[in-house]
Amino acid sequence: MKIGFIGLGNMGGRMTACLVRAGREVVGFDVRDGLAQSVGATPAASPAGVMDGADVVLLSLPDSTVVESVVLGESGILARARKGQVVVDLSTAEPSSTERLEELFRAQGVAYLDAGISGGAAAADQGRLTLMVGGSAEALETVRPVLDDFSAKVFHIGSSGAGHATKLLNNFLNAVALAATAEVMVAARKAGLDLETVLEVFNASSGVNFATLNRFPKIIHGDYLKGGLTNTLMMKDVTLYADYVSRLGVASLNVAGPLASFGLARQLGYADEISNTVVDAIGDISGGVRLSDPEGTQ
């Protein structure tokens, strides 16, 4: 099975490397020169060029605007798609856009799956991502061996758009937990509490969440786990969530907190830093607090 991969950045590059390590032949494209070779893929001259000869084409792109450009634009992949191919969109995208693209691909005999991913850079490096997939169950089974090369769990959520919808819901919970935990940990530092003990308490209590379990045990020692979602991308995901639930008619009462937190981080110069640095942004306006500084400030 020949694989094409479009978008070889932070996550796409890691997933491609997993495929190459598994012995897959991958043709890749990214707008930045050299990324395909750096992860072991054969470079293509354009997104459309990735489609030629590929049985499965994977997309890992920033948002629906970019996805639509790659699919529908000049040298777009839809024009080069052929019957029997499967396209898997691993991006964080708007479900309504996903559904429209799925209809266009289906009209050409191509299966289009939306596969939200979770787990971050570390899980991508280890090939242990979680995937939430919308679209044809039959097409999913066809490509499951490929997805298994970089995933530990693959869930079929439902029809087209369901995977991307679930990803938005998950990312919002992730954003709330990270922003709230960052604020609490800054408060714990300023209160003079032992941060390792505080985290042990949280993780044995009702405040436990992904950030307390997996992020802050590293952050309090100065390891921000670089390579994951940036503050700008986290802000984008929260905004996508707000737009999505608004169309559903659901009140988004808890959006303000993460929007304020990651917006603050962007304004204070952390826009392109991993979203875990939101704790430093909160620390900046709370007296210059740094969790890894024994004195509490820099």
N, C-alpha and C positions, 0 to 999 in steps of 0.2 A: 504494500500500500504506500503510494507516494504522497508526501505531505508538503503542503505549502503553508507558509506562516507570514502574515503581514502585521507589522508592528512589533519590533524587537527591542523595545525599551525595558523599563524596570521589571515588569512581569513577563512580557512576551519573550524577552531574551532568556530569562530563567527557564521558562517552559520549553523553549526551543532546545536549550542545552540538555534538558532532561530527555527530550526525544532523541537527540543525537547520541547521548550516552546509552540509550536503549537500543541503538543500532538502526535507527530510522534515517532514511535519506530525506533531508529537509531542504526545500528551496525557500529562501526568505527575502523579504523586502522591508526596508525602513528608509525614511527620508534622510536619515543620518548615515553617511558613508562609513563602511567598515563594521557595522554592527552584525551583519549576517556572518561574516567570516569570524568575528570574535566569539560567536557561540557555536561555531561548527557547521553553519548552514551554507549552502551554495547561494550566492547572491543573485537576485533577479533585477532586471533593469527598471521594472515598474510593477505596481500591483497586478495589472493585467497579465504580466509575464509569469506571475506566480501561478495563475490558473492553468497555464499550459502544462499538461501532463500530470497535474496533481489530482489525486482521488479525493483527498480531504484538504480543505483550506481553512486555516484558523486565523481569526482576527483578534488582535489585542490592541485596541485604540482608545484614545482619551474619552470620547463621548460620541453621541449620535450624529453630531454635525460632521465629525471626521469620518465616521462609519459611512454615512450617506455619500460623502464625497468620494470615498474609496470605491463604493459600490456603484454609484450612479454617474460620477464625474467623467471627465475626459480620461481615457484609458481605464475606465472603471471595470471592475471585475464582472459585473452582471453581463456586460456585452460579450465577454469571453467565456462565460459559464456554459457548460455542456451537460446534457442529460446524464443523470447518475451520480454527479458530484455531490458532496456534502460540504456545506460551509458552516463553520461553528464560530459564532461571535462571542468571544470571551470578554468583551468590553463591558463597562458599566454604561448602560444606554437607556433611553426612554422606551418603555414597553410599546407605546403606540407607534413609534418609528420602526421598532423591530417587527411588529405585526405587518406593517406596510411592505417592508423589504421581504419578509417571508412570502407574501403573496406574489411578489414579482419573481422571486426565484422559483417558487412552485410552478408558476406558469411556464417556466423553461425546463421543468423536470428536475430541478435541483432542490435538495432538502436544505433548509436554513434553520439551524438550531441556535437558540440564545442560551449561553452558558455563563451565568454569573459565577465568579470565583471568590473564594474566601480563604484566608490563612496567612496572607502577607508574603514578604520576600523570603523569610526563613523557610516556610512551608513549600514555596515554589522551588527553592534550591534543593530541598530534600525530596521533591516529587510527592508531596503530601497535602496538596490543596484539596479543598472541598468545592465541588461543582454543583450548581443548581440549574437544571436544564429544562428549557421549554421547547416544544416542537414535537415532531414525529418520534414516537417511541421506537419505531422500527429503524429510523435513521440513527437514533442514539445507540442502539445495539450494534449497528454497523461500525460506528466510530469508537465505541467504548474501549477497545484495546488501545487505541491511540491516546484517549483521555486518561486511561489508567497509568500511562507512563509518567504523568506529572500530577496525578491525583490519588488521594487515599480513599475518598468517598465521592460518589457520583449519584445525585438524586434526580430522578425525572419528576419535575414539578407539575407539568400539565402542558397545555397547548402553547402555541407561539406567544411569546411575551412573558410567560409565567416565570421563566428563569431570571430575566432581567428585573421583573417586578420584585421577586423574592430577594434579589441582590440589593435593591434599593432599601427594602425594609431592614435587612441585616446590617447594611452599612450605616443606616441611621442609628440603630441600637449601638453599634460600635462607636459612632461619633459621640453619642450621649455619654456612654460609659467612660470613654477616654477623657472627654472634657471635664466631666464631673469628678473623676478620680484625680485628675491633675489639680483641680482646685482644692480638693480635700487634702492632698499630699502637701501642697504648699502651706495650708493651714496647720497640718501636723508638724511640719518643720518649724514654723514660726512659734508654735506652742511648745517647742522643745522636746517633742516626743521622739522616741527611738523609732525610726522609720521601718526597720526590718520587723520589729515587734508589731507595729501598727498593721503592716501588711499581713502578718501571720494571723492577727485578729480578724481582719477583713475576710481573709480567705477561709476562715473557719466560722464565718458569720453571714448574715443576710446581705451584707454589702459586696459580697464576692462577685467579680465579673472578669471578663477577659483581660482587661487592663491591670487589675490587681494581681491576677494569676501569672500573666505572661510578659507584661511590659514593665511595670514599676519595680519588680525585683531587680531588673537590670538598670533601669533609669537612675535609681537611687545610688548606684555605683558609677554613674557617668556613661553608661552604655545606652545610647538612644536607639539601638537596633536599626541603624541607617540602612536605607534601601527600600523602605516601605512607602506607603501612600503619603504624599506631601500635604502640607496644610492647604494649599490651593486646591488639590484634588479632593480633599476631604470636604472643603467648603462646597465644591461643585456637587458632590454626592448628596450632601444635606439639602442643597437647593433643588436637585432633581427629585428627592424624596418629597419635599414640600409641594412641588408642582404636581407630582403624581397623586398624592393623597388629596390634594385640593380638587383634582378632577374626579376623584372618587366620592367627593362630598364628605371627607373625614376631616375633623378639626385637628390641625397640627399644633397642639398646645405646647409641645416640648421642643419645638424647632429653635426658639429664640436662644436658648443656652448654647448649643454647639455653634450656631451661626455667629454669636457674639465671640465665642472663644477662638474659633479658627479664623474669624475675621480679624480679631486682635492680633493673632500670630502673624497674619499676612502683613498687617500695617506696621508691625514692629520689626520687620525684616526677615521673618522666618517662612516666607511664602513658598520657597522651593526646598525647604528642609522637611524632613520626615515629620509627620503630624504629631509624633510624641513630643516634639519641642513646644507644643502648646503649653506644657507645664512651665517652660522658661518664660514664655510670653506672660503668663499669669504671674509668675515670680517677678518679672520685671516691674510690673505695676503694683507689686505688693512689697516693695522695699528691696528689690534686687535679690530675691531668694533663689538659691540653687539647691536642689535636693542632695546633690553629691558633695556639697561643701559642708564640712562639719560645723562650721560657724553659722551656716544658714544663708550667708550672702557672699557676693563676690565684690 
